Amino acid sequence: MAKKGDYFGLPYIVSVILAIIPVTAWLCGAVTRFSEGKIVAGLIRLIFGFTIVWIIDLILMIFSKHILRLLNL
């Protein structure tokens, strides 16, 4: 059985591929945060998604298998 990734319960390798592509990382990251009820984090992701947030998410997805979860708002 494949390990679960962070985007919608998809396998880890699929989540990494989605995290590498900027547009899908931006969209999946925002949708994931909104679905978790983190409205402020989702809005920050939508506004600043193509900047340092994308790089941090990519690094964390590869090394810790989770996207950035700093805001619990």
C-alpha positions as CSV (number, residue, x, y, z in Angstrom):
1,M,0.0,0.0,0.0
2,A,1.3,3.4,-0.9
3,K,2.0,6.0,1.8
4,K,-0.6,8.8,2.0
5,G,0.6,12.2,1.0
6,D,-0.7,15.6,2.2
7,Y,-2.9,16.6,-0.8
8,F,-6.4,15.0,-0.4
9,G,-5.0,11.7,0.8
10,L,-3.2,11.0,-2.5
11,P,-0.1,8.8,-2.5
12,Y,3.1,10.6,-1.4
13,I,4.7,10.6,-4.9
14,V,1.6,12.1,-6.5
15,S,1.6,14.8,-3.8
16,V,5.3,15.6,-4.4
17,I,4.6,15.9,-8.2
18,L,1.7,18.2,-7.5
19,A,3.9,20.3,-5.1
20,I,6.6,20.7,-7.8
21,I,4.3,22.3,-10.3
22,P,3.6,25.8,-9.0
23,V,0.0,26.2,-10.2
24,T,-1.1,22.9,-8.8
25,A,0.8,23.5,-5.6
26,W,-0.9,26.9,-5.2
27,L,-4.4,25.5,-5.9
28,C,-4.0,22.2,-3.9
29,G,-2.5,24.1,-1.0
30,A,-5.3,26.6,-0.9
31,V,-8.0,24.0,-1.2
32,T,-6.4,21.8,1.4
33,R,-6.3,24.6,3.9
34,F,-9.9,25.7,3.2
35,S,-11.1,22.1,3.6
36,E,-9.4,21.9,7.0
37,G,-11.3,25.0,8.0
38,K,-8.2,27.3,8.0
39,I,-9.7,30.3,6.2
40,V,-6.9,32.7,7.0
41,A,-4.2,30.2,6.0
42,G,-6.1,29.5,2.8
43,L,-6.3,33.2,1.9
44,I,-2.6,33.7,2.6
45,R,-1.9,30.8,0.4
46,L,-4.0,32.3,-2.4
47,I,-2.3,35.7,-2.1
48,F,1.3,34.6,-1.5
49,G,1.2,31.1,-3.1
50,F,3.8,31.7,-5.8
51,T,6.4,33.2,-3.5
52,I,8.4,31.7,-0.6
53,V,5.4,29.8,0.5
54,W,5.6,27.5,-2.5
55,I,9.4,26.9,-1.9
56,I,8.8,26.1,1.8
57,D,5.9,23.7,0.9
58,L,8.0,21.9,-1.7
59,I,10.9,21.4,0.7
60,L,8.6,20.2,3.5
61,M,6.7,17.9,1.2
62,I,9.9,16.3,0.1
63,F,11.6,16.0,3.5
64,S,8.8,15.7,6.0
65,K,5.9,14.5,3.8
66,H,3.7,17.4,4.9
67,I,2.9,20.9,3.6
68,L,3.5,23.9,5.7
69,R,1.0,24.1,8.7
70,L,2.1,27.2,10.7
71,L,-1.3,28.8,11.0
72,N,-4.1,27.1,12.9
73,L,-6.5,30.0,12.2
